[in-house]
Amino acid sequence: MGNRLEGKVVVVTGGARGVGYEICKRFAEENPKAIYSIDMSEGGFENEKVIPVKLNICDREALAAFAQRVKEEQGHCDVIINNAAITRDGMLHKMTEDKWDAVIDVNLKGTFNVTQALVPMMLEQKKGSIICISSGSGVYGNIGQTNYAATKAGLIGMVYTWAKELNLHGEEIRSNVIAPDNIETEMAKSIPAKILEPLIARTPLKRMCKPIEVANTCLFIASDEASFINGQVICVNGGLRL
């Protein structure tokens, strides 16, 4: 147990499973005041510090009500982890409009919705840490993922903007991107071996990324130990390059 998040209120989207689950679990060990774990699914890491919230991040009215709830229950919001994402893969010439729209709505607009709803509390207290979970797809692109890569690259553009925009009046609101690659999650199990194995072979560390390694990176960036890190893309990929 540590105290790197002592007294802090954290919101994690997509917290019920995968990387989001691991973030909630790891953050709960660092003495936060509260962690709100947003997801469309039931379940997630269970802990007296973790508050599960079933919520659709595409629903702006529900998010406004949630932000008000956080303000009333905690009085502040210190860390936002924008982790929720979906995939609807397809080659460019075969991708349907439905697949494009679904991924854009959740991964990009959903992240915008969450941050816009909660950031007024950070502006009020003039401090906070916003972390967006991108992907190697957003940095280098990926075959069959025009929609997903576009959203993950879009997160980088938004974060670069927020890193400047949210600090115009003496605030210290830090916005950063963490871009992992080849994470050992349930989602990864659906990737064909013929695609996954060459990626692992090209990775200097010759293995996949463990969810805890993403969670630990998030913890550092969320904590005051990273107080001068702002507007950065941190790749957690074992050295993998295009």
ZAKOLGU-933547 format. One record per residue: residue in one letter; x, y negated, z negated of N, C-alpha, C in turn. Coordinates in steps of 0.05 Angstrom, whole numbers, plus 5000, padded with zeros to 4 digits. Layout:
N
AXYZXYZXYZ;...
//
This chain:
242
M501750245000500050005000501749755000;G500949555016502449305017500549075013;N501548835017499948595013500148395036;R500748505060501248315082498648185092;L496348295084493848165092492248075068;E493648035046492247965021490447725024;G487847765017485947545018484847485046;K485847625066485047555094482447705102;V480847575119478547695131479147755160;V478748005168479448105194477048205209;V476848145235474748255252476148425274;V475348675276476448855297474248955314;T474448915341472449015359473349285369;G471349465375472049735383473349885361;G472449845336473749955313472950235305;A471150365319470050625311471850855318;R473550815338475251045347477750945360;G479551135367481951065382483750865368;V484750675383486550475372485150305351;G482650235356481150065337480850205310;Y480350465310480150615285482850605271;E485050645285487650645273488350365262;I487550155276487949885266486549835240;C483949915239482449885214483750045191;K484550285197485750455176488350335166;R490050245184492650125176492349865162;F490549695172490049435159488949465131;A487349665127486049715101488149775079;E490549855087492749915068494149665059;E493549425071495049185066493448975050;N491549065034490048905015488548665027;P487048715049485348495060482948445042;K481848215046479348155032477048325044;A476948335070474948495084475748535113;I474848765124475248825152472548885164;Y471648735184469148795198469848945223;S468849195224469449375247467049385265;I467249235288465049215307465149445327;D462949575333462849775353460049835361;M459649945384457050035393456450315382;S458550455374458250735364458250735333;E456950945323457050985294459751095286;G460351085260462751205250465051005249;G467451115247469750945244471151005217;F473250865211474750915187473050815163;E472850985142471250915119473050835096;N472450595085474050485064472450255051;E472950205026471349995012471949715024;K474149685039474849435051473649405079;V472849635091471949635119468949625121;I467849435135465049395138464249455167;P462949685172462149745199459849575208;V459949485233457849315245457249415272;K454749515276453949605302452949365318;L454449295339453949045353454949065382;N453548955400454348945428455648675433;I458248675440459648425444458848275469;C457048395485455948245507453448085499;D452448125475450147995464450947745449;R450847515462451847275450450147185425;E447547235426445847165403446547335379;A447047585383447747765361450547685350;L452347595367454947515358454847255342;A453047075350452746825335451646885307;A449847075305448747155279450847285262;F452547445276454747585261456747385250;A457447185267459346985257458246835233;Q455646775234454446645211454546825186;R454147085191454247275168457047275156;V459147285173461847275162462347025146;K461446805156461846545142460446545115;E457946655115456446655090457546855070;E458547085080459447295062462347245052;Q464047145070466847115064467846825063;G466546655078467446375078469546305098;H470746505110472946455129473446705146;C474946665168475746885185478646835193;D480447015187483346965190484547115214;V483447345221484647505242482447615260;I482747585286480947705306482647895323;I481848155323483148345340481148425362;N481548325386479848385409480848645422;N479748865414480649125423478549275440;A476049205438473949355452474349345482;A474049575495474449585524473249845535;I472449835560471450075574472950105601;T472850335612473850385640471650495657;R471650405682469850515703471550525728;D473350715730475450715751474350775779;G475750685799475050745827476950585845;M477550705867479150565887477650325898;L479150115906477949865914475649905934;H476050065954474050095975471650265967;K471850395943469750555934468450445908;M469550235897468450135872465749995876;T463850085859461149965861461049705845;E459049545852458649295837458049345808;D456549565803455849635775458349685759;K460249835770462749895756464349635751;W464449465771465949215768464649045746;D462049005747460648835728460848945700;A460549205696460649315669463249265655;V465449305670468149275658468748975653;I467948805672468348515668466748415644;D464348515641462548415619463648495592;V464648735589465548825563468348725557;N470248785575473048745570473848445570;L472748295588473548015591471547825578;K469047835588467047655576466447725547;G466447975540466048055512468147945494;T470647955503472847835487472447535484;F471747405506471147115505468847065485;N466747225486464447185469465147205439;V466647405432467447455405469147225394;T471147155410473046945402471646675399;Q469946615418468546355417466646335393;A465446565386463646565363465146525336;L467546645334468946645308471046425305;V472046315327474246125325473545865311;P471045775310470445535295471345545266;M471245785254472245815226475245775224;M476645865245479545825245480245535249;L478745405266479245115271478644955246;E476645045231475944915205478244935185;Q479445175183481545215164484345155175;K484345095202486845025216488945245216;K488045495215489945715215488445975223;G489946155235488846415243490646555262;S489946815267491446975287489447125304;I489647075330487947215350489747405366;I488947655367490447855382488647985402;C489447995427487948135448489548375457;I488248605457489548855466489248875496;S491348825510491448855539492349135546;S493949155567494749425577496949385598;G498549595602500449585624499049535651;S496549615653494949565677494649265682;G494449115661494148825663496748675670;V498948805663501648685669502648765696;Y502249025703503449125728501349225748;G498849235741496849355759496849655757;N494749785767494650075767492750175788;I493450375802491850495823489150585812;G486950505825484350585817483050415795;Q484450195788483450045765483349745771;T482349675794482049395802480549235780;N478249345771476649205751478049195724;Y479049415715480449435689482949255688;A484549275709486949115711486348815711;A484248745726483448465727482648355699;T481248525684480448435657482848415638;K484648605640486948605622488948385629;A489148315655490748085663489347825654;G486647835656485147595647485547535618;L485747735601486347695573488847535569;I490847605585493447465583493147165589;G491647105611491146835618489546685597;M487646805585486046675564487846625539;V489446815532491146785508493246565513;Y494446545537496346325542494946055538;T492346045547490845795545490245735515;W489245935501488545895472491045815456;A493345935463495845875448496445575449;K495645445470495945145473493544995462;E491245085471488744935466487944915437;L488445135421487445145394489345015374;N491444885384493344755366493844465372;L491844335383492144055392492143855369;H491143935345490843745323492143845298;G494543965301496044045277495244325266;E493644475281492844745272495244935276;E495045165263496845385268495245635273;I493845625296492245855305493845995327;R494846225320496646375339495046565356;S495546565382494146745400496246905415;N496047175414498047345426496647595439;V498147715457497247955471499048195463;I497848425458499348665456498548845479;A500548935494500049085519501249365516;P499749555506500749835504500449985530;D501750205532501550385555501450675546;N499750835560499751125556499351195526;I497151115515496651165487495251435484;E495951585463494851845457492051815444;T490051765460487351735450485551935465;E482951935457481052105471480752025500;M480951765505480751665533482951775550;A485351805539487651905554487252195563;K485652345548485152625555483752655582;S482452445591481052465617482952405641;I485452315635487352255657488552515668;P488352555693489452805705492452825700;A493353075695496253125689498053015711;K497153035736498852945759499352645758;I497652495744498152215741499652155715;L498952295694500152245667503052335665;E503652575675506352685672508552515685;P508052405710510152235721510551975705;L508351875693508651635676510451685652;I509951915639511551995616514452035625;A514852155648517552205658519051935663;R517551735672518851475677519251305652;T518051385630518351245605520951315592;P522751125586525351195575525151365549;L523051315533522751475508521451745512;K520551795537519552065546517252165529;R515451995521513052085507510851875510;M508551935499506351745499506451575474;C505051355475504951175452502951275432;K503651275406501851365385500051125377;P497551165371495750935363496850785339;I498250925320499350785297501450585305;E502850635328504850445337503650185347;V501250205358499849965366498849815341;A497749975322496649855298498849715282;N501149825280503349705266504249445279;T504249435305504949195320502848975314;C500249055315498148875308498448755280;L499148935262499448845234501648635231;F503848675244505948475243505048205255;I503848215278502947965291500747825275;A499047985262496847875246497847745220;S500047845210501147755184502647495186;D503147375163504647125163507647165169;E508547415171511247475179511747385208;A509547365224509747285252508846995255;S509246835236508046565235508946375257;F511146445272511946265294511846415321;I510346635322509946785347507246705358;N507246575381504746475393505046475423;G502846565437502846565466504746765478;Q504947005466506747205476505247455484;V506447605503505447865511507548075501;I506748235482508548435470507848705481;C509648815496509149075509510049305491;V508149485485508749715468508549955487;N510750005501510650205523513050385525;G514750385505517050565506519150495527;G518850255539520750165559519750215588;L517250305590516150355617515950095633;R516850105658516649885677515249985702;L514349795718513049855743514950035761;
//
